[in-house]
Amino acid sequence: MYRNPHACYRRTSGGFQRLLGQANQRTDCVEGCGRAATAFVEYFSSMSTMEWYLMGDECEDSSIPRYVLPALPEVYELERFKAAPYYATFGEAMTTSSPVPNSGLYEERYRIVNELFSE
């Protein structure tokens, strides 16, 4: 069965049911979905939501943080993140690290291989 990658499907006991298609195509998706996406990004980018999510506060009886890299560097300044051992390490690495260079690596690889196997 051909499935259009731009359409939405729901798995049913008989296979897949197309949710969006020619007959029931949504016309408000561009404007409505755009507003919803913007609202979600604004909500999830707030410091309180970041802290709540990253520290696992919504989980009952859990004091284990998620330990994923936050999108906001300011998160590392919060006291709870300074006290969490991995987040403290992540924060230090994020402020002192530098990006990998984009040039010269291909040529350097051959130099290293030749040096290793020339002995």
N, C-alpha and C positions, 0 to 999 in steps of 0.2 A: 504494500500500500504506500503510495506517495504521500508524504506529509510535508506541507508547506512550512518551512522554518520560520515564517513570519506570522503564523497563526498559533493560537493557544489551544492546547488539547488537555483533556482530562481523562485519566485512565478509568475505564469502567470494566465490569465483568465481561462485557462483549468486545472489548478492545479499547479504542480511543474515541472520544467524542470531541468534535471540533467545537470550541467555545466561541471563537471569533472567525468569521468567514465572510463570504460575499453577502449572504442574506442578513446576518446580524452584526455587521461591521460597526464598531463604535465610531461615532463621529466626533466625540468630545475628548478622545484620548490624547491628542496633541496638547490641547490647552489644559484639560483637567489633569492628565497624568503629569504634565510639567509642573503644575502648581503643587500636586501631591509630592512629587520628587523633591521640589525645592523646600517644602515644609519639612520633609523627613530629614534632609541634609542639615537644615537649620537646627532641628531638634537634636539630631545625633551629634552635631558639632559643638553643642554647648558643653561647658566644663562639667556641670553637674551630671549630665547624661553620660559623658565619657567616664567620669569617675564611677558612677553607678554600674555601668556596663563592664568596665575593665576590672573592677575590684570584685565582681560577682555578687553585688549586693541583692540582686533579685532572687538568688538561690537561697532557699531556707537552710539553715544550719551549715552554711558554707563560709569559711573564712579564707578560701583559696582564691587568689586572683586568677584571671584568665591568662595573663602574661602574653598578650598580643601587643604589637607595637602600635601605640596610639598615633593618630593622625595629627594631633595637636601637641607641639613640643612643650607648651605651657603646662601640660598635665604633669610633667616630671617635677614641677615646682610644688605640687601639692604635698602636704605632709604624709599622707598615706602612701604615696608613691615613693617618697624618700625613705620611708621605713621598710617597704617591701624590698627584699634583697635583689631580686631579678630586675625590678623596675629601676632601682638605683643604678645597677650596672648598665641597663639599657640607656638610661638618661645620660650617664657619663659618656657612653659610646656615641650617642647621637650628637653630643655637643663637641666631642674632640676628634671624631673620625673625619676622613676625607673620601671623596668618591674615587673609584677605580678609574685610571685614565682610559680614555677611549681609543688612544692611538698607540702604536708600538707593540701591543701585546702579541700580535700575530708573528712578527719578526722575532720577538723575544722568545717565543715558544720554540722556534727552531734553534736558536742559540743554546737554550737550556738543554734540549734533547741532544744536540750534537756534543755538548760538554759532558753530559752524563754518560753517553755511550761511546765516547772517544777513548776511554781508559782501557 
